Amino acid sequence: QVHLVESGGGLVQPGGSLRLSCAASGFGVDIYAIGWFRQAPGKEREWVSCISRNDGGGTHYAESVKGRFTISRDNAKNTVYLQMNSLKPEDTAVYYCAADGVSYYCSGYDYPYDSWGQGTQVTVSS
């Protein structure tokens, strides 16, 4: 059974950094496309970043986070990370990771992802 658990959220000042983790069980993160999404209060869920299957496809970022966030994968730990630097108040949201076991390339849309974690809260405030 596919299971995802996010961690690493918290309260950070503007300009600070956090690293989110998405620990997977029931499947190998190297053969799934993994995405990070976020949802702020009163707003729709939005795509943040994704990483394609290990054998190609690369990484992709929303324009709002490009140059500040980095997605990576540790196959030995079966975990995907989202390193977030230069955080801004508008990055405040619940962050979710999601897994797509069918697509070769990761997607910026939520419908290909069929397994989701419970989310971790990120608050950027002084």
C-alpha positions as CSV (number, residue, x, y, z in Angstrom):
1,Q,0.0,0.0,0.0
2,V,1.4,3.4,-1.0
3,H,1.9,5.7,1.9
4,L,3.4,9.2,2.1
5,V,4.4,11.1,5.2
6,E,5.5,14.7,5.1
7,S,7.6,16.4,7.8
8,G,9.9,19.4,8.3
9,G,7.4,22.2,8.4
10,G,7.3,24.9,11.0
11,L,7.6,28.6,11.7
12,V,10.4,30.5,10.0
13,Q,11.2,34.2,9.5
14,P,11.2,35.7,6.1
15,G,14.5,34.9,4.3
16,G,14.9,31.7,6.3
17,S,15.0,28.1,5.1
18,L,13.3,24.8,5.7
19,R,13.7,21.4,4.3
20,L,10.5,19.3,3.9
21,S,10.7,15.5,3.7
22,C,8.3,13.1,2.0
23,A,8.9,9.6,3.3
24,A,7.4,6.9,1.2
25,S,6.5,3.3,2.0
26,G,4.9,0.6,-0.1
27,F,6.7,1.7,-3.2
28,G,10.1,3.0,-4.4
29,V,10.3,6.7,-5.0
30,D,12.8,6.1,-7.8
31,I,10.1,4.6,-10.0
32,Y,7.3,7.1,-9.2
33,A,6.9,10.7,-10.2
34,I,6.6,12.8,-7.0
35,G,5.1,16.2,-6.7
36,W,4.9,18.9,-4.1
37,F,1.8,21.0,-3.8
38,R,0.7,23.6,-1.3
39,Q,-2.6,25.2,-0.2
40,A,-2.8,28.5,1.6
41,P,-5.9,29.4,3.7
42,G,-8.8,30.4,1.4
43,K,-6.9,29.5,-1.7
44,E,-6.8,26.6,-4.1
45,R,-4.1,24.0,-4.0
46,E,-1.2,24.9,-6.3
47,W,1.6,22.9,-7.7
48,V,5.1,23.8,-6.4
49,S,7.6,21.3,-7.8
50,C,8.0,17.8,-9.1
51,I,10.6,15.2,-9.9
52,S,10.2,12.6,-12.6
53,R,11.1,8.9,-12.4
54,N,14.7,8.2,-11.7
55,D,15.5,7.2,-15.3
56,G,14.8,10.6,-16.8
57,G,12.6,13.6,-16.9
58,G,14.3,15.8,-14.4
59,T,12.9,18.4,-12.0
60,H,10.4,21.2,-12.5
61,Y,9.4,24.2,-10.5
62,A,6.6,26.7,-10.4
63,E,7.7,30.2,-11.4
64,S,6.9,31.5,-7.9
65,V,9.6,29.3,-6.3
66,K,12.1,28.8,-9.1
67,G,15.6,29.7,-7.9
68,R,14.6,29.4,-4.2
69,F,13.3,25.8,-3.9
70,T,15.1,22.6,-4.8
71,I,13.5,19.1,-5.0
72,S,15.7,16.1,-4.6
73,R,15.4,12.4,-4.0
74,D,17.3,9.9,-1.8
75,N,16.6,6.5,-3.1
76,A,18.4,4.8,-0.2
77,K,16.1,6.5,2.3
78,N,13.1,6.3,0.0
79,T,12.5,10.0,0.6
80,V,11.9,13.1,-1.5
81,Y,13.0,16.5,-0.2
82,L,12.0,20.0,-0.8
83,Q,14.7,22.5,0.2
84,M,13.1,25.9,0.6
85,N,15.4,28.9,0.8
86,S,14.7,32.7,0.9
87,L,11.2,32.0,2.2
88,K,8.6,34.7,1.9
89,P,5.3,35.2,3.8
90,E,3.4,34.2,0.6
91,D,5.0,30.7,0.9
92,T,2.9,30.1,4.0
93,A,0.7,27.1,3.3
94,V,0.2,23.4,4.1
95,Y,2.6,21.5,1.9
96,Y,1.7,18.1,0.4
97,C,3.6,15.5,-1.4
98,A,2.0,13.2,-3.9
99,A,3.0,10.2,-5.9
100,D,2.1,9.1,-9.5
101,G,3.0,5.5,-10.3
102,V,1.8,5.6,-13.9
103,S,3.4,8.6,-15.7
104,Y,7.0,8.7,-16.8
105,Y,7.3,12.4,-16.4
106,C,6.1,14.4,-13.4
107,S,3.2,16.8,-13.8
108,G,2.2,20.2,-12.6
109,Y,-1.4,19.1,-12.4
110,D,-2.8,17.3,-9.5
111,Y,-5.0,14.7,-11.3
112,P,-2.2,12.2,-12.3
113,Y,-1.2,11.9,-8.6
114,D,-3.2,9.1,-6.9
115,S,-1.5,9.0,-3.5
116,W,-1.2,12.0,-1.2
117,G,0.4,12.7,2.2
118,Q,-1.4,14.4,5.1
119,G,0.5,17.7,4.7
120,T,2.9,19.7,6.8
121,Q,2.3,23.4,7.8
122,V,4.8,26.0,6.8
123,T,4.4,29.5,8.2
124,V,6.7,32.3,7.2
125,S,6.3,35.2,9.5
126,S,8.3,37.7,11.6
